[in-house]
């Protein structure tokens, strides 16, 4: 595995899950907490569904109409990217790419090519423990809206493992194409697509002139500037506690993070927990961690890296975090041990120990 040497940081970069959980909605909801003094900043918040999960946009702003317009642009961008990257849409770039596996290169959008190249970089950092070609297992393990709480026949799982190989994904930027070298391969961007969409959302909001805002899509988050007169206060969810319980917190601004955990899209059968984060070498749920939170300067990298580190396990995963430039992280191991990267140790506020069971 090729990993760049760790460089000195110009500023600490921090990773944490926003405290509080909002209710899912089938429609966009706009709400604002209006200041009593005209022209003073107010908090404007939108909530909805995007890419199969919750999306929340929040801004501290003096221009509510402009903010609402920017939020609508973000909503449309999430939908546009989902139409390109979803495995649930027959005409998406990804489904057309999968259908042509082993046959021919397919013209795909610049956005999909960029995500595939970012995915390759993360795969190289993690020695293949993050691999978007795990999609070949999706029809056996069912953890999306088709979750059936069943363990598949592991003989069928293992028979498909040779088709998981990130190095067999070719991207030709000049031709504008991508190609899966072997028949039967399938790409699934569920572990990286939301991060890319958040990066696009941040660009849209900043282009609209917003400075103080938050974008959260599921376990992926970016916070910019401040919430009023203070940084955004965020927390890391207790993996075995209630949804709204954090075991650590931090005041944070201008940072992105992703949390991968074994408590989302999971079930317990015969006393064993099964979840959606699969080890591509084994074809089964990874066992070494309960949650991994990663922060870096791009949400797409944080999204994929949190999955890769989760599969690597707490020791090897933290070693990787410490080697990568501008990356920090917090890991809760399967033994409930909390590992904190060097750049977070003096800033993380421990509220309580994570729930043991």
C-alpha positions as CSV (number, residue, x, y, z in Angstrom):
1,X,0.0,0.0,0.0
2,X,1.4,3.4,-1.0
3,X,0.8,6.1,1.5
4,X,2.2,9.6,1.4
5,X,4.4,10.8,4.3
6,X,2.6,12.9,6.8
7,X,3.2,16.6,6.3
8,X,3.1,19.3,9.0
9,X,-0.4,20.8,9.3
10,X,-1.1,24.5,8.8
11,X,-4.2,24.2,10.9
12,X,-5.9,21.3,12.8
13,X,-8.6,19.5,10.9
14,X,-11.3,17.8,12.9
15,X,-13.9,15.1,12.5
16,X,-17.1,14.7,14.3
17,X,-20.8,13.9,14.0
18,X,-23.2,16.8,14.4
19,X,-25.1,16.5,17.6
20,X,-28.8,15.9,17.2
21,X,-30.9,13.8,14.8
22,X,-33.6,15.3,12.6
23,X,-36.7,13.5,11.4
24,X,-36.9,12.3,7.8
25,X,-39.2,14.2,5.5
26,X,-40.6,13.4,2.1
27,X,-40.8,17.1,1.3
28,X,-38.5,20.0,1.7
29,X,-39.2,22.0,4.8
30,X,-37.9,25.6,5.3
31,X,-37.8,27.1,8.7
32,X,-36.1,30.1,10.2
33,X,-35.5,31.5,13.6
34,X,-36.0,35.2,12.9
35,X,-34.1,37.9,14.8
36,X,-36.1,40.6,16.6
37,X,-33.9,43.2,15.0
38,X,-34.3,43.7,11.2
39,X,-31.1,43.1,9.3
40,X,-29.4,41.0,12.0
41,X,-28.4,37.4,11.2
42,X,-30.9,34.6,11.6
43,X,-30.7,30.8,11.4
44,X,-32.3,29.4,8.3
45,X,-32.7,25.6,8.0
46,X,-33.9,23.2,5.4
47,X,-34.5,19.4,5.8
48,X,-35.3,16.7,3.3
49,X,-34.3,13.5,1.7
50,X,-31.5,13.1,-0.9
51,X,-29.5,10.1,-2.1
52,X,-31.6,7.7,-0.1
53,X,-31.1,9.5,3.2
54,X,-31.6,12.6,5.3
55,X,-30.2,16.0,4.1
56,X,-30.0,19.0,6.3
57,X,-28.9,22.5,5.3
58,X,-28.4,25.3,7.8
59,X,-27.1,28.8,7.5
60,X,-26.6,31.8,9.7
61,X,-27.4,34.7,7.4
62,X,-28.8,38.2,7.0
63,X,-30.3,37.4,3.6
64,X,-32.9,34.7,4.0
65,X,-34.2,34.9,0.3
66,X,-30.8,34.4,-1.1
67,X,-30.1,31.6,1.3
68,X,-33.4,29.8,0.4
69,X,-32.5,30.1,-3.3
70,X,-29.1,28.6,-2.7
71,X,-30.6,25.7,-0.7
72,X,-32.8,25.0,-3.6
73,X,-29.8,24.9,-5.9
74,X,-28.1,22.4,-3.5
75,X,-31.2,20.2,-3.5
76,X,-31.3,20.1,-7.3
77,X,-27.6,19.3,-7.4
78,X,-28.0,16.4,-5.0
79,X,-30.8,15.1,-7.3
80,X,-28.7,15.6,-10.4
81,X,-25.7,13.7,-9.0
82,X,-28.0,10.9,-7.7
83,X,-29.3,10.5,-11.3
84,X,-25.7,10.0,-12.4
85,X,-24.4,7.8,-9.6
86,X,-27.3,5.7,-8.3
87,X,-27.5,2.0,-8.8
88,X,-31.3,2.3,-8.4
89,X,-31.7,4.3,-11.6
90,X,-31.5,2.2,-14.8
91,X,-30.2,5.0,-16.9
92,X,-27.6,6.3,-14.5
93,X,-23.9,6.5,-15.6
94,X,-23.1,3.8,-13.0
95,X,-25.7,1.4,-14.2
96,X,-24.7,1.8,-17.8
97,X,-21.1,1.3,-16.8
98,X,-22.1,-1.9,-14.9
99,X,-24.1,-3.2,-17.8
100,X,-21.1,-2.9,-20.1
101,X,-18.6,-4.5,-17.8
102,X,-16.1,-6.6,-19.7
103,X,-17.6,-5.4,-23.0
104,X,-16.7,-1.8,-23.8
105,X,-15.8,1.6,-22.3
106,X,-18.8,3.8,-21.6
107,X,-19.0,7.6,-21.8
108,X,-19.7,8.9,-18.3
109,X,-19.9,12.4,-16.9
110,X,-16.9,14.3,-15.6
111,X,-18.4,14.0,-12.1
112,X,-18.5,10.2,-12.2
113,X,-14.9,10.1,-13.6
114,X,-13.7,12.3,-10.7
115,X,-15.4,10.2,-8.1
116,X,-13.9,7.0,-9.6
117,X,-10.4,8.5,-9.5
118,X,-10.9,9.6,-5.9
119,X,-12.1,6.1,-5.1
120,X,-8.9,4.6,-6.6
121,X,-6.8,6.9,-4.5
122,X,-8.5,5.8,-1.3
123,X,-8.3,2.2,-2.4
124,X,-4.5,2.6,-2.8
125,X,-4.2,4.2,0.6
126,X,-6.2,1.4,2.3
127,X,-4.6,-1.5,0.4
128,X,-8.0,-2.2,-1.3
129,X,-10.0,-2.3,1.9
130,X,-12.1,0.5,0.3
131,X,-13.3,-0.8,-3.1
132,X,-16.2,0.5,-5.0
133,X,-16.4,-2.7,-7.0
134,X,-17.9,-4.4,-3.9
135,X,-21.2,-3.8,-5.7
136,X,-21.1,-7.3,-7.0
137,X,-22.1,-8.4,-3.5
138,X,-25.1,-6.0,-3.3
139,X,-27.6,-8.5,-4.5
140,X,-26.5,-11.0,-1.8
141,X,-26.1,-8.8,1.2
142,X,-29.2,-6.5,1.3
143,X,-28.7,-3.4,3.5
144,X,-30.4,-0.6,1.5
145,X,-34.1,-0.2,1.1
146,X,-34.2,-3.9,0.2
147,X,-32.8,-5.0,3.6
148,X,-34.1,-8.4,4.5
149,X,-32.2,-9.2,7.7
150,X,-30.8,-12.4,6.2
151,X,-27.3,-13.8,5.9
152,X,-26.7,-15.0,2.3
153,X,-25.1,-18.3,1.3
154,X,-21.5,-17.6,2.0
155,X,-20.5,-19.9,-0.8
156,X,-22.2,-17.6,-3.3
157,X,-20.5,-14.6,-1.6
158,X,-17.0,-16.1,-1.9
159,X,-17.6,-17.1,-5.5
160,X,-18.0,-13.4,-6.4
161,X,-14.9,-12.2,-4.6
162,X,-12.6,-12.4,-7.6
163,X,-14.8,-9.7,-9.3
164,X,-13.9,-7.2,-6.5
165,X,-10.8,-5.4,-7.9
166,X,-10.5,-1.6,-7.9
167,X,-7.5,-1.9,-10.2
168,X,-9.8,-3.3,-13.0
169,X,-11.7,0.1,-13.2
170,X,-10.2,2.1,-16.0
171,X,-10.9,5.9,-16.4
172,X,-9.9,7.7,-19.6
173,X,-10.2,11.4,-18.9
174,X,-9.3,12.3,-22.5
175,X,-11.9,10.1,-24.0
176,X,-14.4,10.8,-21.2
177,X,-15.0,7.1,-20.5
178,X,-14.9,4.5,-17.8
179,X,-14.5,0.7,-18.2
180,X,-14.9,-2.3,-16.0
181,X,-12.4,-4.9,-17.4
182,X,-14.2,-8.1,-16.4
183,X,-17.7,-9.3,-17.1
184,X,-19.9,-9.4,-14.0
185,X,-18.1,-6.5,-12.2
186,X,-20.3,-3.9,-10.6
187,X,-19.5,-0.5,-9.2
188,X,-21.4,1.0,-6.2
189,X,-20.7,4.5,-5.1
190,X,-22.7,4.3,-1.8
191,X,-19.5,4.7,0.2
192,X,-18.3,7.9,-1.5
193,X,-21.1,9.6,-3.5
194,X,-22.6,11.6,-0.6
195,X,-19.2,13.1,0.2
196,X,-18.8,14.3,-3.4
197,X,-22.3,15.8,-3.3
198,X,-21.4,17.7,-0.1
199,X,-18.3,19.1,-1.7
200,X,-20.5,20.4,-4.5
201,X,-23.0,21.8,-2.0
202,X,-20.2,23.7,-0.2
203,X,-19.1,25.2,-3.6
204,X,-22.7,26.3,-4.4
205,X,-23.3,27.9,-1.0
206,X,-20.0,29.8,-1.1
207,X,-20.6,31.0,-4.7
208,X,-23.9,32.3,-3.4
209,X,-22.0,34.4,-0.9
210,X,-22.8,32.3,2.2
211,X,-20.0,31.9,4.8
212,X,-21.6,30.5,7.9
213,X,-23.4,27.2,7.1
214,X,-23.7,23.5,7.6
215,X,-24.4,20.7,5.1
216,X,-25.2,17.3,6.6
217,X,-26.1,14.2,4.5
218,X,-26.5,11.2,6.8
219,X,-23.1,10.6,8.5
220,X,-21.3,13.1,6.2
221,X,-21.0,16.7,7.3
222,X,-19.3,20.0,6.5
223,X,-19.4,23.1,8.7
224,X,-18.3,26.5,7.5
225,X,-17.6,29.6,9.6
226,X,-19.6,30.0,12.7
227,X,-23.1,29.5,14.1
228,X,-23.8,33.0,15.2
229,X,-21.0,34.2,17.5
230,X,-19.5,30.8,18.2
231,X,-18.2,27.8,16.3
232,X,-20.5,24.9,15.4
233,X,-20.7,22.5,18.3
234,X,-20.7,18.9,17.1
235,X,-20.5,15.5,18.7
236,X,-19.6,11.9,17.9
237,X,-22.5,9.5,18.3
238,X,-22.3,6.8,20.9
239,X,-22.4,3.6,18.7
240,X,-24.4,1.6,21.2
241,X,-26.4,4.4,22.8
242,X,-29.6,6.1,21.6
243,X,-29.5,8.0,18.3
244,X,-29.3,11.4,20.0
245,X,-26.5,10.5,22.5
246,X,-22.9,11.7,21.9
247,X,-19.9,10.4,23.8
248,X,-17.6,13.3,22.8
249,X,-18.0,16.8,21.4
250,X,-16.0,19.6,19.8
251,X,-16.3,23.2,18.7
252,X,-15.6,23.2,15.0
253,X,-15.5,25.4,11.9
254,X,-14.4,25.0,8.3
255,X,-14.0,21.3,8.4
256,X,-15.6,18.2,6.8
257,X,-16.1,14.7,8.3
258,X,-17.6,11.4,7.7
259,X,-18.7,8.8,10.2
260,X,-19.0,5.1,9.3
261,X,-20.7,2.9,11.9
262,X,-22.0,-0.6,12.4
263,X,-25.2,0.7,13.9
264,X,-26.7,2.0,10.6
265,X,-28.3,-0.4,8.1
266,X,-27.7,-3.4,10.4
267,X,-29.4,-6.3,12.1
268,X,-28.6,-8.8,14.8
269,X,-29.0,-12.5,14.2
270,X,-28.2,-15.2,16.8
271,X,-26.4,-12.7,18.9
272,X,-24.1,-11.5,16.0
273,X,-24.3,-8.0,14.4
274,X,-24.4,-7.8,10.6
275,X,-24.0,-4.4,8.9
276,X,-23.4,-2.8,5.5
277,X,-19.7,-2.2,5.8
278,X,-18.2,-5.2,4.0
279,X,-14.6,-6.3,4.0
280,X,-13.9,-6.8,0.2
281,X,-11.4,-9.5,0.9
282,X,-13.9,-11.6,2.9
283,X,-17.2,-10.5,1.5
284,X,-18.6,-10.2,5.0
285,X,-19.2,-7.3,7.5
286,X,-15.9,-6.0,8.9
287,X,-15.5,-6.8,12.6
288,X,-12.8,-4.6,14.1
289,X,-14.6,-1.3,14.7
290,X,-17.9,0.1,15.9
291,X,-17.5,3.5,14.3
292,X,-14.9,5.6,12.5
293,X,-15.0,9.4,12.2
294,X,-12.7,11.0,9.6
295,X,-12.0,14.6,8.8
296,X,-10.0,16.0,5.9
297,X,-10.3,19.0,3.5
298,X,-12.6,17.2,1.1
299,X,-15.8,15.5,2.0
300,X,-15.5,12.9,-0.8
301,X,-12.2,11.8,0.7
302,X,-13.5,11.7,4.2
303,X,-16.5,9.7,3.1
304,X,-14.5,6.9,1.4
305,X,-11.7,7.0,4.0
306,X,-14.0,6.4,6.9
307,X,-15.2,3.2,5.3
308,X,-11.7,2.1,4.4
309,X,-10.3,2.7,7.9
310,X,-13.3,0.9,9.4
311,X,-12.5,-2.2,7.4
312,X,-8.7,-1.9,8.2
313,X,-9.5,-2.1,11.9
314,X,-8.5,0.2,14.8
315,X,-4.8,-0.3,14.9
316,X,-3.9,-0.3,11.2
317,X,-6.6,2.2,10.6
318,X,-5.2,4.7,13.1
319,X,-1.7,4.2,11.8
320,X,-3.0,5.2,8.3
321,X,-4.8,8.3,9.7
322,X,-1.5,9.4,11.4
323,X,0.4,9.0,8.1
324,X,-2.0,10.9,5.9
325,X,-1.6,14.6,5.6
326,X,-4.4,16.8,6.9
327,X,-6.4,13.9,8.2
328,X,-7.7,13.3,11.7
329,X,-9.9,10.7,13.2
330,X,-11.6,9.0,16.1
331,X,-12.2,5.3,16.2
332,X,-14.4,3.2,18.5
333,X,-13.1,-0.3,18.4
334,X,-15.2,-3.5,18.6
335,X,-13.9,-3.7,22.2
336,X,-15.3,-0.2,22.9
337,X,-11.8,1.3,23.1
338,X,-11.6,4.9,21.8
339,X,-8.6,5.8,19.7
340,X,-8.0,9.5,19.0
341,X,-5.5,10.8,16.4
342,X,-2.8,13.2,17.6
343,X,-4.3,16.3,16.1
344,X,-7.5,15.8,18.1
345,X,-6.3,14.8,21.5
346,X,-6.1,18.3,23.0
347,X,-9.4,19.4,21.4
348,X,-11.8,16.6,21.9
349,X,-14.2,16.9,24.8
350,X,-15.0,13.5,26.3
351,X,-18.5,13.5,27.6
352,X,-18.7,9.9,28.7
353,X,-17.4,6.5,27.8
354,X,-19.3,4.9,24.9
355,X,-22.0,2.5,25.9
356,X,-20.3,-0.9,26.3
357,X,-23.1,-3.2,24.8
